[in-house]
Structure formats: C-alpha cells, structure tokens
Amino acid sequence: MLAQALVTNASPKPPHPTSIEELRRGVAAMAPELFGRALRMARSPAIAEDLVQDTVERALRFEAQYRPGTNLKAWVHQILFSVFITRCRRGRRERKALDCLHADPNAWTAAPPVAEASALSPSTRRALDSLPRVFRDAVVLVDLEELSYKDAAVRLDVPVGTVMSRLHRGRRMLAKALGGDEAGALVQCNIME
C-alpha cells in the first residue's frame, strides 16, 4: 500500500512544512491518523485503506497547490473528506444506474429523466414554494434534479460559491419551514450500501 510505504520512510513532521520534501514526509506521517478518520467515516477497514491511499495520492499529485507555512493537517484532512464525499456520490450514481438498468436493460439509451417535484408531499411542496425564488431554485437544481454545483451555477448564471451559499441558506429555511432542525435535514452518506 502506498501510504504504508510512505510511512516507513517518514520522519516526524513539522507543524507547517516549508518545502515539498517536508510536505511529503508530513503527509506520510499522517497516514495512521488518516486511517482512523477514514475508518470512522466509512465504517469498513478495506474502504478506509482505499480512502487513505487515494488521499495520499491526491495530496502528492496536488502538492504544488499546497501553500508552504499553512496547516498541513487541515489541508490533508480536507482532501480526505473530499475523497470520501466523491466516493459517496459516485456510489450513489452507480447504484441508481444499476437499479435502472436492472429494471430496463435499454434504459441507458433513454433521455435523462427530469426530477419530478410533484412526487413531494404536499407539506414539503408548500414549504419549498414558500422559499424565496433564488433559494428555491438552488435547492431544486441541486437536491431534486441532482445537478452538480457547477452545472447549477451555469443554469442560474451565478458563481459556484453563490450556489453553495444559496443552497445552504435554502436548506436551512426549508428545514425551518418544515418544523425540523438543521441536523434533521442533513442526509448521512453511507458508501457501503
């Protein structure tokens, strides 16, 4: 495993590496810590090992983007979280595709289905309709139509950061309108399904 090979050659990491070599040693030294966090997220040792390996590989591939003197631990943990979320999304897309193909082997030739907001419960529909248009559009595009932030930004003709902000605020408003708290509106991703 790549991470284990790097750990064997690693020395204690400085808190804020100033060179590429220090960055590499620091990333390698963090592999056990990354494995622990990955195991808590994935709940599977095999998947956790894959997450750590992908994280180390991505950190080394994008080492030029690291700003020397900044917090290496935060940078690498953010990479791990991004790798985990990417795997969650990929797994969800794959499961949906397989379910669709299982039901209809020729489904891949059909046009992509349009998300049906009519499938929402009446109370959810009313709560969604009560949101200001800019927030409602972000929630519908990302959560119901499952567009990426980038695609939603193109469709709304706004920056990606604006989509993310509107989506966050729209979800909070929707949760409040439904009488729930923010924590209840969050969906936990489980890549083991």
N, C-alpha and C positions, 0 to 999 in steps of 0.2 A: 504494500500500500504506500502511496506517495507520501502521505502525511507521516507515517511511521518512519520512512526513510529520512525524511527531513528532520524529524525529532532526534534521531540518533546523532546527527551531525550538529545539532543546535547547542548553543551556549545560552546562559541566562540573557534575557532580552532587556535592552534599555527601555525605560518608560516611553520615550519618544525617539524612535530611530532617526538618525540623520543621514544615513546612506542606504543604498539598495541592499548591501550585504547585511546591515543591521536589520533592515526590514525583513529580509528572508529568514534570518535567524529568529527574529521575533515571531513571525508567523508560524514557523516550525515549532517553536517552544509552546505556542498556544494550542497545539493540536489536542492534547488531553482535555483542556478546558472547553474547547470547541465541541469535542465529542460528548462531553457531559451535557452541554446545552442542546446539541442536536438530538441526543437521546431523550431529553425531556420534551422536545417538540415532536419528534417522530414516533416515540414510544416503541422503537424497534432498533436493536443494535445494528442490523445489516443496513437499514436505511440511514441510520446515524453515521455509520462509517462512510457511506456514499456521499452524504451531505458534507462531511468534513473534507473528504477528498476533493469534491467539487469546489468547496470554499477555498481550500489552499491553492488549487489550480487557478481559480479565478483571481485570487489575490496576487499570485505570481504573474499571471497574464496581464493584469492591470496595475502592476507595481509602479509604472510611470505616472499613474494618476494620484498616487499617494503623495501628500504634501509632507515633506520631512518636518519633524518637530510637532506634528499633531498626534492625537491619541490613537495609537495603532490598535489597541484593544477594541475601541469603539468602531473603528473602520472595518476590522475583520469580522466583528460580531454583526455589523450591518450587512456585510457580504453574506454571512451565513443565513441571516434572516431572509435576504433577497433570494438566495438559492432555494430555501425552504418554500417560500411563497410561490416561486416559479414552478417548483415540482408539484405543489398543491394544484395550481391552475392547470398544469399540463395533465395531471392525473384526472382532474375533473373533466377536461375536454376529451381525453381518451375514453373515459367511462361512458360519457354521453354518446360519443361516436360509435363505440362498440354496442351500446344498447340500441341505438338507432339502426345500425347495420344488422343486428340480430333480428330485429323486427322486420326489416325490409332490406335485403342484400343490395338493392339498387338505389338505396337512399342517398348515396354519395353523389349521384348524378342529378338529384333534385336541387332546386334553388334553396338557399338557406331560409329556414323558417323565420318569420317575423314574430318577435315576442308578443304574446297576447296579454295586454294589461287587463283584458276582460276576465282573465282567469283569477284575478284578485278578488278577495272577499269584498263585499260592499263597504264594510267599515274601513278596510285598507284603501280601497279606491277613493272613498271620501277624504281620508287623511292625506293621501297623495295629491288629490285635486286641491286641497286646502293650502298646499305649499306655494310660495311664490314661484312663478314660472322658471326663473333661472335655476333654482334649486331642484325643482321638479324635473326639468329636462336632464340635469346631470344624473339624478337618481334613476330615471327611466333608462337613459342610454347605457349607463354602466351596470346597474343592478338588474334591470329587467331584460334589456337587449344584450347584455354581457359584452359590450364593446370595451376595448382597451381604453385607458385614459387618453392615449394618443389619438385613437380614432374618434373618441367623443370630442376631444379638443378640436379636431378638424371639422367635425359636423357642426359644432357650436361656434366655430371661428373664434376661439379663445385659446390662450396658452394652457399647457397641460397643468401647470400649478393652479390655475384658476378652476379647472375642472375638479382637481383634487379638493380644493377648498370648498367649492360649492357642494360637492358630494358629501364631504364630512358634515357641513352645516345642514344640508338637506336631510341626511340620515338622522341627525340629532333632532331636527324639527319633526320628522316623521315619527320617530320613537316617542317624542313628547305628545304628538297628536294622537297616537295610539294608546297613550296612557302608560307606556313602559318606560324603563330607564335605558340609558345608552348601552349598558352592558347586555341587556336583554336583546338588543338589536344586532349585536355582533354575531357573526357566524364563525364557528370554530372549524378550521380546516383540518381534515384528517386524511393524510396521503396513504394510509394503509388500506383503505377500502378497496 
